[in-house]
Amino acid sequence: MKKLTIGKRLALGFGFVLALGISVAGIALYNLFELRQQFSDYETRMLVRERLAFRGQVELGNGIHYFKNTVLRGGTDYPARFTASMDAIDKLMQEYRAVGPLSPEADAALDEIGSGGQKYRSVIARVVELKASGASVTEVDKSIAGADKPIGVALGKLLAQQAVETLAACEAFDAAVSRAAQMLGLLAAGMVVVGALAAWLISRSVSRPLAQAVEISQAVAAGRLPEHIEITAEDETGQLLQAMQRMVDTFRDFADAQRDNAHQHELGFIDHQIDGQRFPGV
């Protein structure tokens, strides 16, 4: 550091602080990108699953409609449509599983939907048998009341679990943002401290030699010539102190030459002169 010029020292300090600033900004952008990417992926999964669960409710409504028409009107068309709705629910739940990892609660709800669908299929087969045997609508309805409820309840659980997981994800995202903000705050504070320390060191490396030069100048102006000037730097301030050391040495030699010249005159050697080559410019 002492061998660097003041300009290079200042440029180095500025570059160091700038590099710290760029690093903090880069870390901030990286963290924000990662958080956004994670939340975006999760948000996509949640939206897909929510849409699948709602479509499952729609298909269940269609299945209930076809089931009731089978009870009321009989025939083969409505049972076929009912079966198609149940198949659609099974497919939607398979897609739901394929979206990504499931919580135990969601996995249990999907199992309930699957088992409920199987029971619901067996119930409509019973309805077809009862209708074929000539049973009345009242008799058929009594024998199969509430067959659709397990699927509806399980779909409701699935949507409720979706809401719970979405809330937990939002809270986790907020916590991650808070942690990132704290980390960035610490990094920014560290950058300020390091930048202030670098500025102090650079300022000190310049101000101390300058203060020393001022002290030497004041001493010379008062007629005191220091014996030795301590020089620790090799930059412009060091060169200044070296020049002042040569100046002080020249003043001291000139003062000694003046005293010697006066002494020679007192001894009668009035032709004695100071050697001008020793003090060029004097």
C-alpha positions in Angstrom: 0.0 0.0 0.0 2.8 2.4 0.9 4.4 1.9 -2.5 1.3 2.9 -4.4 0.7 6.4 -5.6 -2.1 8.4 -4.1 -4.1 8.2 -7.3 -3.7 4.4 -7.5 -4.6 4.2 -3.8 -7.8 6.2 -4.3 -8.7 4.2 -7.4 -8.1 1.0 -5.6 -10.3 2.1 -2.7 -13.1 3.3 -5.0 -12.9 0.0 -7.0 -13.0 -2.0 -3.8 -16.1 -0.2 -2.6 -17.7 -0.5 -6.0 -17.0 -4.2 -6.2 -18.6 -4.6 -2.8 -21.7 -2.7 -4.0 -21.9 -4.8 -7.1 -21.5 -8.0 -5.0 -24.3 -7.0 -2.7 -26.6 -6.0 -5.6 -25.8 -9.4 -7.3 -26.6 -11.4 -4.2 -29.8 -9.4 -3.8 -30.9 -10.1 -7.4 -29.9 -13.8 -7.1 -31.9 -14.2 -3.9 -34.9 -12.4 -5.2 -34.8 -14.5 -8.4 -34.5 -17.7 -6.5 -37.4 -16.8 -4.2 -39.6 -15.7 -7.1 -38.8 -18.9 -9.0 -39.6 -21.1 -6.0 -42.9 -19.3 -5.3 -43.8 -19.3 -9.0 -43.3 -23.1 -9.3 -45.3 -23.7 -6.1 -48.0 -21.3 -7.3 -48.2 -23.1 -10.6 -48.7 -26.4 -8.8 -51.3 -25.1 -6.5 -53.3 -23.5 -9.3 -53.2 -26.7 -11.4 -54.3 -28.8 -8.4 -57.0 -26.3 -7.4 -58.4 -26.4 -11.0 -58.3 -30.2 -11.0 -60.2 -30.4 -7.7 -62.9 -28.0 -8.9 -63.2 -30.0 -12.2 -63.6 -33.1 -10.0 -66.5 -31.4 -8.2 -68.1 -30.5 -11.6 -67.8 -34.1 -12.7 -69.2 -35.3 -9.5 -72.2 -33.0 -10.0 -72.6 -34.4 -13.5 -72.4 -37.9 -12.1 -75.0 -37.2 -9.5 -77.3 -35.8 -12.2 -76.9 -38.9 -14.3 -77.3 -41.1 -11.3 -80.6 -39.5 -10.4 -81.9 -39.8 -14.0 -81.0 -43.4 -13.8 -83.1 -43.8 -10.7 -86.0 -41.8 -12.2 -85.9 -42.9 -15.8 -83.8 -46.0 -16.0 -82.4 -47.0 -19.4 -78.7 -47.5 -20.4 -77.7 -44.0 -21.5 -77.6 -42.4 -18.1 -75.6 -45.2 -16.4 -73.0 -44.9 -19.3 -72.8 -41.1 -18.8 -72.4 -41.7 -15.0 -69.6 -44.1 -15.6 -67.9 -41.5 -17.9 -68.1 -38.9 -15.1 -66.6 -41.3 -12.6 -63.8 -42.2 -15.1 -63.2 -38.4 -15.5 -62.9 -38.0 -11.7 -60.4 -40.9 -11.6 -58.3 -39.3 -14.4 -58.4 -35.9 -12.7 -57.2 -37.4 -9.5 -54.3 -39.2 -11.3 -53.3 -35.8 -12.8 -53.5 -34.3 -9.3 -51.0 -36.9 -8.0 -48.7 -36.3 -11.0 -48.3 -32.6 -10.3 -45.8 -33.2 -7.5 -45.3 -34.4 -3.9 -48.4 -34.7 -1.8 -49.1 -34.0 1.9 -50.4 -37.0 3.9 -53.8 -35.3 4.2 -54.1 -34.8 0.5 -53.0 -38.4 -0.2 -55.6 -39.7 2.2 -58.3 -37.5 0.5 -57.4 -38.9 -2.9 -57.6 -42.4 -1.5 -61.1 -41.6 -0.2 -62.1 -40.3 -3.6 -60.9 -43.4 -5.3 -62.7 -45.8 -2.8 -65.8 -43.6 -2.9 -65.9 -43.8 -6.7 -65.7 -47.6 -6.6 -68.6 -47.8 -4.1 -70.6 -45.3 -6.2 -70.2 -47.4 -9.3 -71.3 -50.5 -7.4 -74.4 -48.5 -6.2 -75.5 -47.6 -9.7 -75.1 -51.2 -10.7 -77.5 -52.0 -7.9 -79.9 -49.3 -9.1 -79.9 -50.8 -12.6 -80.7 -54.2 -11.1 -83.5 -52.8 -9.0 -85.0 -50.9 -11.9 -84.8 -54.1 -14.0 -86.6 -56.0 -11.2 -89.5 -53.4 -11.3 -88.7 -51.6 -8.0 -90.3 -48.2 -7.5 -88.4 -45.0 -7.4 -89.0 -44.7 -3.7 -87.7 -48.2 -3.0 -84.6 -47.6 -5.2 -83.9 -44.2 -3.6 -84.1 -45.6 -0.1 -81.6 -48.3 -0.8 -78.9 -46.0 -2.2 -79.4 -42.7 -0.3 -76.1 -40.8 0.4 -73.9 -42.8 -2.0 -72.3 -39.7 -3.4 -71.4 -38.1 -0.1 -68.0 -39.7 0.5 -66.7 -38.4 -2.8 -68.1 -34.9 -2.2 -66.6 -34.8 1.4 -63.2 -36.0 0.1 -63.2 -33.4 -2.6 -64.0 -30.8 0.0 -61.1 -32.0 2.2 -58.8 -31.8 -0.8 -59.8 -28.2 -1.5 -59.5 -27.3 2.2 -56.0 -28.9 2.3 -55.1 -26.8 -0.7 -56.1 -23.7 1.1 -54.0 -24.7 4.2 -50.9 -25.5 2.0 -51.3 -22.3 0.1 -51.4 -20.3 3.3 -48.4 -22.1 4.6 -46.5 -21.5 1.4 -47.3 -17.8 1.6 -46.1 -17.6 5.2 -42.9 -19.5 4.2 -42.4 -17.1 1.3 -42.8 -14.1 3.6 -40.3 -15.6 6.1 -37.8 -16.3 3.3 -38.2 -12.7 2.1 -37.6 -11.4 5.6 -34.5 -13.6 5.9 -33.2 -12.3 2.6 -33.9 -8.7 3.6 -32.0 -9.3 6.9 -29.1 -10.8 5.1 -29.0 -8.0 2.6 -29.2 -5.5 5.4 -26.2 -7.2 7.1 -24.3 -7.2 3.8 -25.0 -3.5 3.2 -23.9 -2.7 6.7 -20.8 -4.7 6.2 -20.1 -2.9 3.0 -20.5 0.5 4.7 -18.1 -0.6 7.5 -15.5 -2.0 5.1 -15.9 1.1 2.8 -15.5 3.4 5.8 -12.4 1.5 7.0 -10.9 1.6 3.5 -11.5 5.3 3.3 -10.0 5.8 6.8 -6.9 3.9 5.9 -6.4 5.7 2.6 -7.0 9.1 4.3 -4.7 8.2 7.1 -2.0 7.1 4.7 -2.2 10.6 3.1 -2.9 12.8 6.0 -0.2 11.6 8.4 2.7 12.4 6.0 1.1 15.7 5.1 0.7 16.6 8.8 4.4 15.6 9.3 5.4 17.9 6.3 3.4 20.8 7.9 5.1 20.3 11.2 8.6 20.2 9.5 7.7 23.4 7.6 6.7 25.2 10.8 9.8 24.1 12.6 12.0 25.3 9.7 10.1 28.6 9.7 10.9 28.9 13.4 14.5 28.3 12.9 14.6 24.7 14.0 16.1 22.2 11.6 15.2 18.6 12.5 18.1 16.1 12.5 16.2 13.3 10.8 12.8 13.1 9.0 11.2 9.7 9.3 10.0 8.5 5.8 7.8 5.4 5.6 5.9 5.9 2.3 7.2 5.7 -1.2 4.3 7.6 -2.8 4.0 11.4 -3.5 3.9 12.1 0.2 7.1 10.1 0.7 8.7 12.0 -2.2 7.6 15.3 -0.5 9.3 14.3 2.8 12.4 13.2 1.0 12.6 16.6 -0.7 12.1 18.3 2.7 14.9 16.2 4.1 17.2 17.4 1.3 16.0 21.0 1.9 16.7 20.8 5.6 20.1 19.2 5.0 20.9 22.1 2.5 19.8 24.7 5.1 22.0 23.1 7.7 25.0 22.9 5.4 24.5 26.5 4.3 24.2 27.6 8.0 27.4 25.7 8.8 29.1 27.3 5.8 28.0 30.8 6.9 29.4 30.3 10.4 32.7 29.0 9.0 32.9 31.9 6.6 32.3 34.4 9.5 34.9 32.7 11.6 37.4 32.9 8.7 36.7 36.6 8.4 37.3 37.1 12.1 40.7 35.3 11.7 41.6 37.9 9.0 40.9 35.8 5.9 38.6 38.3 4.4 38.9 36.8 1.0 37.3 33.6 2.2 34.0 32.8 0.4 31.4 30.1 0.5 31.8 27.6 -2.3 28.9 28.5 -4.6 28.9 25.0 -6.2 27.8 23.5 -3.0 24.7 25.5 -3.0 23.4 26.0 -6.5 20.8 28.8 -6.8 22.0 30.6 -3.7 
